Amino acid sequence: MTDTKTNENTGSKAPTHIVYQVRDGGQKGFWTRMGVAWAHKDGKGFNIQLEGIPLDGRLTMRAASEAK
């Protein structure tokens, strides 16, 4: 079994994506971090770890940035 949580480009176990809940709220909306995701090595899927369950809005997954 391969470790799908390892970022192939950096060799790091840092997540490749951040998962947010987005609720409507004017022009920009309200973004709440809900979890993280790791891309599979074959590029055909993700392992997603949520820290909560959104009750409304939508989930959006964005590439994790190097700068924090």
C-alpha positions as CSV (number, residue, x, y, z in Angstrom):
1,M,0.0,0.0,0.0
2,T,1.3,3.4,-0.9
3,D,1.3,6.5,1.3
4,T,-1.2,8.8,-0.5
5,K,-0.6,11.6,2.1
6,T,2.9,12.3,0.8
7,N,3.1,15.3,-1.5
8,E,5.0,13.8,-4.5
9,N,6.6,17.1,-5.5
10,T,8.1,18.0,-2.2
11,G,8.3,14.7,-0.4
12,S,6.4,16.4,2.4
13,K,3.3,15.1,4.2
14,A,1.8,18.5,4.2
15,P,-1.7,18.6,2.6
16,T,-1.9,19.6,-1.1
17,H,-5.3,21.2,-0.7
18,I,-7.4,23.1,1.9
19,V,-11.1,22.4,2.2
20,Y,-13.4,25.4,3.0
21,Q,-17.1,25.8,3.7
22,V,-18.3,28.8,1.8
23,R,-21.6,30.6,2.8
24,D,-23.2,33.4,1.0
25,G,-22.7,36.8,2.6
26,G,-22.5,39.7,0.3
27,Q,-20.0,40.0,-2.5
28,K,-17.3,37.6,-1.1
29,G,-19.1,35.2,1.2
30,F,-17.8,33.7,4.4
31,W,-15.0,31.1,4.1
32,T,-14.4,28.7,7.0
33,R,-11.6,26.2,6.9
34,M,-13.1,22.7,7.3
35,G,-10.3,20.4,6.6
36,V,-7.5,19.3,4.3
37,A,-6.9,17.0,1.3
38,W,-4.0,15.1,-0.2
39,A,-3.8,14.4,-3.9
40,H,-3.3,10.7,-4.9
41,K,0.0,9.9,-6.6
42,D,-1.8,8.8,-9.7
43,G,-3.6,12.2,-9.9
44,K,-7.1,10.6,-10.1
45,G,-8.4,11.4,-6.6
46,F,-7.9,12.8,-3.1
47,N,-7.9,11.7,0.5
48,I,-10.0,14.3,2.4
49,Q,-9.9,14.8,6.2
50,L,-12.7,17.0,7.4
51,E,-12.6,18.6,10.9
52,G,-16.4,19.4,10.9
53,I,-19.6,18.9,9.0
54,P,-21.0,21.9,7.1
55,L,-24.7,22.4,7.7
56,D,-25.2,24.9,4.9
57,G,-23.3,26.5,2.1
58,R,-20.9,24.5,-0.1
59,L,-17.5,22.9,0.1
60,T,-14.6,24.4,-1.9
61,M,-11.2,22.8,-2.2
62,R,-8.3,25.0,-3.1
63,A,-4.6,24.2,-3.6
64,A,-2.6,24.8,-0.5
65,S,-0.2,27.7,-0.9
66,E,3.4,27.7,0.3
67,A,3.1,31.1,2.0
68,K,0.9,31.1,5.1
